[in-house]
Each structure stands twice: as C-alpha cells, then as structure tokens.
Amino acid sequence: MGKVNEIALALALGILYGAIFLVFGLLSATTGWGSEAIRVHSGFFPGWGPTIIGSIIGAIWGIIFGAVFGYILGILYNYFDNKIKL
C-alpha cells in the first residue's frame, strides 16, 4: 500500500479523541447523559468529569491518548507493511 506518516496519524487521532472526549463531557455536563460512564473512565483519565472544566481536562487527555495511540499505530503499520508484501 504505502508508508503511513506517523506524525500525521498521531495528530489526526489526537484531535479526534480530544473532540470526542470534549463533546462527551459537555453532553454529560448539560444533560446528565453518560455521567456514570465518565465517572468510571475517570479512573483511567484523572480529572475528566461531567463538568465544563472536567470536559476540558478530558479533551487534553483525549489529545494525549489519541496522539500516542496514533503514533504507535503508524509505527506498527509501517513495520508490518515492510515485513508482509502481498
């Protein structure tokens, strides 16, 4: 197929995860929907909660988590793409 740019993938997934965490937190803060799920996940992402400030903290965690995940995914993709040629 071709090589994946790890930095671009990290940036894209970081932005996507950050937006998802932010929207989910704000939705929970305004409507109460998903508050229990956020409380459970706040064990993994300290500070993320069903509040406005908690949503911003969650967005920061989402950016970090998504960027690290995207970078590792890009590295693994490129490694296996070089090893396995169909």
SEMARNU-748217 format. One record per residue (C-alpha): x negated, y, z negated; residue in one letter. Coordinates in Angstrom, 3 decimals, decimal comma. Layout:
BEGIN
> x_y_z_type
> X_Y_Z_A
...
! end
This chain:
BEGIN
> x_y_z_type
> 0,000_0,000_0,000_M
> -2,437_2,603_-1,148_G
> -4,040_4,190_-4,139_K
> -1,913_5,997_-6,706_V
> -3,110_9,298_-8,146_N
> -3,170_8,587_-11,896_E
> -3,065_12,259_-12,888_I
> -0,029_12,964_-10,705_A
> 1,796_9,918_-12,050_L
> 0,933_10,918_-15,628_A
> 2,198_14,449_-15,036_L
> 5,419_13,262_-13,387_A
> 6,260_10,748_-16,107_L
> 5,282_13,196_-18,843_G
> 7,698_15,791_-17,502_I
> 10,428_13,192_-17,004_L
> 10,097_11,685_-20,505_Y
> 9,875_15,137_-22,083_G
> 13,058_16,241_-20,330_A
> 14,885_13,060_-21,329_I
> 13,865_13,400_-24,990_F
> 14,832_17,087_-24,990_L
> 18,238_16,554_-23,384_V
> 18,996_13,549_-25,590_F
> 18,051_15,528_-28,717_G
> 20,070_18,592_-27,705_L
> 23,065_16,450_-26,797_L
> 22,837_14,803_-30,194_S
> 22,459_18,164_-31,951_A
> 25,517_19,674_-30,278_T
> 27,896_16,710_-30,082_T
> 26,526_14,192_-32,565_G
> 26,334_11,559_-29,838_W
> 23,347_9,274_-30,303_G
> 22,300_10,669_-33,685_S
> 21,781_7,209_-35,132_E
> 19,589_6,159_-32,194_A
> 17,430_9,245_-32,648_I
> 17,072_8,553_-36,365_R
> 15,899_5,023_-35,572_V
> 13,420_6,242_-32,947_H
> 12,100_8,975_-35,216_S
> 10,137_6,225_-36,938_G
> 8,077_5,967_-33,762_F
> 8,159_9,686_-32,954_F
> 7,851_11,664_-36,229_P
> 9,733_14,949_-36,228_G
> 12,177_14,008_-33,498_W
> 15,664_14,514_-34,853_G
> 19,179_15,557_-33,894_P
> 18,419_19,275_-34,290_T
> 17,200_22,017_-31,974_I
> 13,680_22,005_-33,476_I
> 13,716_18,199_-33,553_G
> 14,593_18,189_-29,855_S
> 11,600_20,375_-29,037_I
> 9,336_18,115_-31,091_I
> 10,850_15,141_-29,272_G
> 10,131_16,783_-25,927_A
> 6,482_17,197_-26,917_I
> 6,346_13,531_-27,943_W
> 8,005_12,594_-24,650_G
> 5,436_14,531_-22,643_I
> 2,569_12,876_-24,515_I
> 4,067_9,381_-24,369_F
> 5,081_9,691_-20,710_G
> 1,697_11,066_-19,656_A
> -0,263_8,331_-21,416_V
> 2,085_5,653_-20,070_F
> 1,903_7,079_-16,543_G
> -1,878_7,280_-16,587_Y
> -2,244_3,687_-17,794_I
> 0,339_2,536_-15,265_L
> -1,578_4,268_-12,468_G
> -4,857_2,689_-13,527_I
> -3,288_-0,773_-13,698_L
> -1,594_-0,308_-10,337_Y
> -4,833_0,704_-8,642_N
> -6,745_-2,134_-10,308_Y
> -4,309_-4,825_-9,206_F
> -3,834_-3,253_-5,781_D
> -7,583_-3,675_-5,189_N
> -7,573_-7,267_-6,502_K
> -4,472_-8,532_-4,715_I
> -4,319_-7,873_-0,990_K
> -1,441_-9,486_0,880_L
! end
